[in-house]
Amino acid sequence: MLNIVLYEPEIPANTGNIGRTCVATGTRLHLVEPLGFRLDEKSLRRAGMDYWKDLDVTTYVNYEEFLEKNPGAKIYMATTKARKVYTQAAYEPDCYIMFGKESAGIPETLLVENEQNCVRIPMIGGIRSLNLGNSVAVVLYEALRQNGFAGMNLMGRLHELHW
């Protein structure tokens, strides 16, 4: 099972949206505190819709606790500072893809320690970053594609008519 890690997320609507994406893809969500909101906030529930109750989510008091409780985790770090594009990574079926807080990203000290596992989404110059929820979806779906969309329904119904 793939894992999304949000390092100190600040905006409840983004986290709610990401939670919904995780439910839709069978992905675990890991939240590293401090959070910029409470998990019972209305805006978090609104963005996650009625899917939040189905979410496999774990919170950690800090990054050290996350590492302690997930020993040996293969962690890819999504950042605008990476040399490698997210499509160049080979995502293992049980890897962790980490995203930083909206205002500052992942701390540079962590990025430097894990440079070989840092990935970025290409963008036109002058754009600071994509929305966190969009970034998670882009990279997560590449990881899912590389793993054959394991366990996912590949043939959805288009509409009520049959053709």
C-alpha positions as CSV (number, residue, x, y, z in Angstrom):
1,M,0.0,0.0,0.0
2,L,1.3,3.4,-0.9
3,N,1.7,6.1,1.8
4,I,1.3,9.9,1.6
5,V,3.0,11.9,4.4
6,L,2.1,15.5,5.1
7,Y,4.8,17.3,7.0
8,E,3.1,19.9,9.2
9,P,0.2,20.7,6.9
10,E,-1.4,24.1,7.5
11,I,-4.6,24.3,5.5
12,P,-7.5,22.0,6.5
13,A,-9.2,22.1,3.1
14,N,-6.0,20.8,1.5
15,T,-5.7,18.0,4.0
16,G,-9.3,17.1,3.6
17,N,-9.0,17.0,-0.2
18,I,-5.8,14.8,0.1
19,G,-7.6,12.5,2.5
20,R,-10.4,12.0,0.0
21,T,-7.8,11.2,-2.7
22,C,-6.2,8.7,-0.3
23,V,-9.5,6.9,0.3
24,A,-10.2,6.8,-3.5
25,T,-6.8,5.2,-4.1
26,G,-6.4,2.9,-1.1
27,T,-3.5,5.0,0.1
28,R,-2.6,5.5,3.8
29,L,-2.2,9.1,5.0
30,H,0.3,10.1,7.7
31,L,0.1,13.5,9.3
32,V,3.2,14.9,11.0
33,E,2.4,17.5,13.7
34,P,2.1,20.3,14.4
35,L,-0.9,20.7,12.2
36,G,-2.3,24.2,11.4
37,F,-5.8,23.0,12.3
38,R,-7.7,20.6,14.4
39,L,-8.8,17.3,12.9
40,D,-12.4,18.0,13.8
41,E,-12.5,21.3,11.9
42,K,-15.6,21.8,9.7
43,S,-13.5,22.8,6.6
44,L,-11.4,19.6,6.9
45,R,-14.6,17.5,6.9
46,R,-16.2,19.5,4.1
47,A,-13.2,19.0,1.8
48,G,-13.0,15.3,2.7
49,M,-16.7,15.0,2.3
50,D,-18.1,11.9,3.8
51,Y,-15.0,9.9,3.0
52,W,-13.0,11.0,6.1
53,K,-14.5,8.2,8.2
54,D,-13.0,5.7,5.7
55,L,-9.5,7.1,5.7
56,D,-6.6,5.2,7.0
57,V,-4.8,8.0,8.8
58,T,-2.1,8.2,11.5
59,T,-0.8,11.3,13.2
60,Y,2.6,11.7,14.8
61,V,3.8,14.3,17.3
62,N,6.9,15.1,15.1
63,Y,9.0,13.7,12.3
64,E,11.2,11.7,14.7
65,E,8.1,9.8,15.9
66,F,7.1,9.2,12.3
67,L,10.6,7.6,11.6
68,E,10.5,5.6,14.8
69,K,7.1,4.1,14.0
70,N,7.9,3.4,10.3
71,P,11.4,1.9,10.5
72,G,13.1,1.4,7.2
73,A,10.5,3.4,5.3
74,K,11.5,4.3,1.7
75,I,10.6,8.0,1.6
76,Y,10.4,10.1,-1.5
77,M,10.3,13.9,-0.8
78,A,8.4,16.1,-3.1
79,T,10.0,19.5,-3.4
80,T,10.6,22.3,-5.9
81,K,14.3,22.1,-5.0
82,A,14.9,18.6,-6.4
83,R,17.0,17.8,-9.5
84,K,15.0,14.6,-10.3
85,V,11.5,14.9,-11.9
86,Y,8.8,12.8,-10.2
87,T,8.5,10.5,-13.2
88,Q,12.1,9.5,-12.9
89,A,11.7,7.8,-9.6
90,A,10.8,4.1,-9.3
91,Y,8.1,4.0,-6.6
92,E,7.9,0.8,-4.6
93,P,4.4,-0.5,-3.7
94,D,4.9,0.3,0.0
95,C,6.9,3.6,-0.3
96,Y,6.1,6.9,1.4
97,I,5.8,10.1,-0.6
98,M,6.2,13.1,1.7
99,F,5.0,16.7,1.0
100,G,5.8,19.7,3.1
101,K,3.7,22.4,4.6
102,E,2.1,24.9,2.3
103,S,4.1,27.9,3.4
104,A,7.6,26.5,3.4
105,G,7.7,22.9,2.1
106,I,9.9,20.2,3.6
107,P,12.8,21.6,5.7
108,E,15.9,22.0,3.7
109,T,17.9,20.0,6.3
110,L,15.8,17.0,5.6
111,L,16.0,17.5,1.8
112,V,19.8,17.7,1.9
113,E,20.0,14.4,4.0
114,N,17.7,12.7,1.4
115,E,18.8,14.3,-1.8
116,Q,18.7,11.1,-3.8
117,N,15.0,10.6,-3.0
118,C,13.9,14.1,-3.7
119,V,11.5,14.6,-6.7
120,R,9.9,17.6,-8.2
121,I,7.0,18.5,-10.5
122,P,8.2,20.5,-13.5
123,M,6.7,24.0,-13.8
124,I,7.2,27.2,-15.8
125,G,9.7,29.5,-14.2
126,G,8.4,32.1,-11.7
127,I,5.7,29.8,-10.3
128,R,6.5,29.0,-6.7
129,S,4.5,25.8,-6.4
130,L,1.3,24.0,-7.2
131,N,-1.5,23.6,-4.7
132,L,-0.6,20.9,-2.2
133,G,-3.7,18.7,-3.0
134,N,-2.8,18.9,-6.7
135,S,0.8,18.0,-6.1
136,V,-0.2,15.0,-4.1
137,A,-2.5,13.8,-6.8
138,V,0.1,14.2,-9.6
139,V,2.8,12.3,-7.8
140,L,0.5,9.7,-6.2
141,Y,-1.1,8.8,-9.5
142,E,2.4,8.3,-11.1
143,A,3.3,5.9,-8.3
144,L,0.0,4.1,-8.7
145,R,0.6,3.9,-12.5
146,Q,4.0,2.4,-12.0
147,N,2.5,-0.2,-9.7
148,G,-0.2,-1.2,-12.2
149,F,-3.0,0.6,-10.3
150,A,-3.0,-2.4,-8.0
151,G,-6.3,-3.1,-6.4
152,M,-8.1,-0.3,-8.3
153,N,-11.1,-0.5,-10.6
154,L,-9.7,0.3,-14.1
155,M,-13.1,0.1,-15.9
156,G,-15.5,2.6,-14.4
157,R,-19.1,3.1,-15.7
158,L,-19.2,6.0,-18.0
159,H,-23.0,6.7,-17.6
160,E,-26.3,4.9,-17.3
161,L,-26.7,4.0,-21.0
162,H,-24.9,0.9,-22.3
163,W,-22.9,1.1,-25.5
